[in-house]
Amino acid sequence: MTVRIHLLGNLSRFSPSGQEKFKLDLAPEATVGALLEKIGFPTDLEKMILVNGRQSNPATLLGEEDEVFIFSPAAGG
């Protein structure tokens, strides 16, 4: 299956193509965790994940043409 990925801000360095937006082929019923592993995203790096606009986590199942946004959480005071 193919999913659409958006790595926002400085996270685009983990994109296989170096681009902020790209498509990725995954096995059917893959999880967000499998996606992160496939692109070599560090497990210890803080991140927010949205799948089709809903907050998600590494256990979230993905479907064909899902849209995944990964970005750093906001910080400040």
N, C-alpha and C positions, 0 to 999 in steps of 0.2 A: 504494500500500500504506500501511497505517497502522502506526506504531510508537508505543510508550509511552515517554515521556521522564520522567526524574527528575533535576532540577537541584538538587543538595543544597547546603545552607548558603546562603552569600551569592550563589551562582551562579544562584539563581532570578530574579535581575534580568534574565537573558537570555531568560527565558520570554516568548513572545508574549502570554500571558495574565497574566503576573506571578505565576503559581502555580508551586509546586515540581513538581507532577505534571501532565502534559498529554499529549494525543495529537497526533501530527503526521502529515499525509499527505505521502508522498514518492513519487517515481517508482519503478517496479519496479527492483530491483537497485541501489538507491542505496547509497552508502557512509556511514560515520559522518562523513566529511569533508563530504559534501553536506548532511547534517543540520546540522552545525555552521555551515556557510555560510548555510543557510536561516534559522536563528535569529539570525544575526549575532554568533556567538560569536567573540571575538578569537583569532586564530591564535597570538599570542604569550603567551597566558595559560596558565600551568601547569595541567594537569588530569589526572585519572585517568578512564578510560572503561571501563565494564563493559557488555558486551552479553550478556544472559541469564546473568549471573554470571561471565563469562569476561573477563579483561583484553583490551582491544581497542585499536585505533589508528584514525586517520582513514581508512585504506585498507580497513578491515573492511567486508564486504558485509552489508547488513541484509536481513531477511526480514519478511514479514507478521507483525504482532503481536509482533515482538521487543521486549524491554524494555531500555532504555538508561539507565544511571546515569552521571551526570557529576558529579564532585566535585573539590574542591581536594585536592592531596596533603597528608598530615600533615607538620607541621614541628615542630621543637622539639629539645630536647636533654636 
